[in-house]
């Protein structure tokens, strides 16, 4: 910038940036710096507010090279997993954290890996269910030429955030209440309500959040004839809890009982489908009683071995690996 030239003191930031780029004697490096500066607000939202949950980013890394270390101050956020040979970051790296990770490092490949981890929030693919502020939202918030007031920009964020908070906090309350009633931890209840158990193809979480149920007048009796789906959900959950408690199942066993059975041509399809347990008493023969016997047999098989639970879980993961060709240990663990 030439001596005596002054930065614009009025107008929008966009006008100021354009004025800066048009200054006499502005060098390419200077205009590039102005471009980077003008993109910082959008980049901040893109890096930090594109998801509701705190994301876990990862990049491939065979090993940490000599001279490369993860500072103690970052050990809770950045870690390398030898099992997956990946370097992870809980949430986006800040520039100061990136600099700390490459301080004193001469390995150019490792420096690039750290840069890739730093860039991950901009390059990764978002899960639709977790997407918060998209490009159109960010553009509306940071664009000072669209005539929107501060309150309108804030309202844009709230319109995206509040429905998510309502759903997530409602689900949390449902899990806590049902967990206490059923004597289960939220870690157990969560997959049952969110993924595994349905009534008429509707997840239990959605049933218990149904406005016709949650917003009903307190003087309306909560009876099966008025809220049949919710009562069916409770009966099914009670039956599943009886199986969980009776066999002393852990979260891992619960997951493979449901997950493995959902795969095409999976041998577990011969086991009883717990989601289809009868909700009403019947003295008629239950067609899937052989499935119940197979389920009992496979669960009790772990009693025949020392550390039987770990062995059975390892066998199930091994079967999944052979059948579906998953070479990512993290995928198997999930």
C-alpha positions, 0 to 999 in steps of 0.5 A: 500500500502506497504511503499516504493511502488510507483504508475506507472507514465507511461502508460494508466490509465488501466495499472495503475489500474491493477498495483495498484490492483497487489501491494503487501499487497493490501487489498480487500478494497483497490482493491475495491476502485481502481475498483470504481476509474477506473469506475468513467469516464464511470459513469460520462458519464452515469450519465450526458450525456446519454440524450440530454434533462435535465431529471427529475428523481423521486422516490416514497416517501409518505412524508418527515420524521421528521428531513428531509429537502430539503436545500434552495440551492437545492430547485430549483433542488430537490422537493417533490410533495404531489399530486404524492407522489414522490421526484424529482430531475431535472438532476442527483444528485451530491455526495455533494447534496446527502450528503446535503439531508441526513445530520442529518437524522436518518431515514434509509428508507429516506436515502435509498430513497435519495440513490435511487434518486442518483442512478436513472440516472444509473438505469432508462430506456431511451426514444429512442428519447432522448438517447445521449451517449450509452454504446458503445459511452462511452466505445469508449471515455473512453477506452485509449487502443483503440488507438483513439486520443483525436480528434477522441473521440471528433468527436464521441461526435459531430457526435451524438450531431450535428444532434440533434442540427440541428433538435432541433434548426431548430424546434425552428426557425420554431415554432418562425416564424410560431408563429409570423405569426399566432399570437400564442405562441410557447407553442401553436405551438409546439404540433401542429407542433410536434404531432397533425398535419400531411400531408400525415402522416408526422408531420409538423415539418418534412415537414418544415425541408425537405431538398428539401424545406429548401435547395432549391435555392433562385431563385426557386419560392416558389409556391404550385405546387412546394412545395405542402405539405408545402402549405397544411401544412400552410393552415391546420395550418391557419384553426386550428388557426382560431378555436383556436382564435375563441373559445379562446382555451387555451393549455389545451383545445387544448390538449384534443381536439386532445389527447382524440379523439385518444383513442380507443372507446373514446366518443370524436371520435364523435367530428370533427377531426380538423386534417382533415379539408378540405384544398380546398373550396367545395360547397358540403355537408361536411360529418362530419358537425355533428362532427363540431356541437358536437365540438362547443357544447362541447366547448361552454358548458363551458360558462354555468358554473363559471370557466367553463374551469377548470370544463370542463377540470376536466370532461375530465380528469375524463373520461380518468381516468374512461376509461383507469384506470390511477391512476397517477395524473401526467399522467392525467395532461400530 
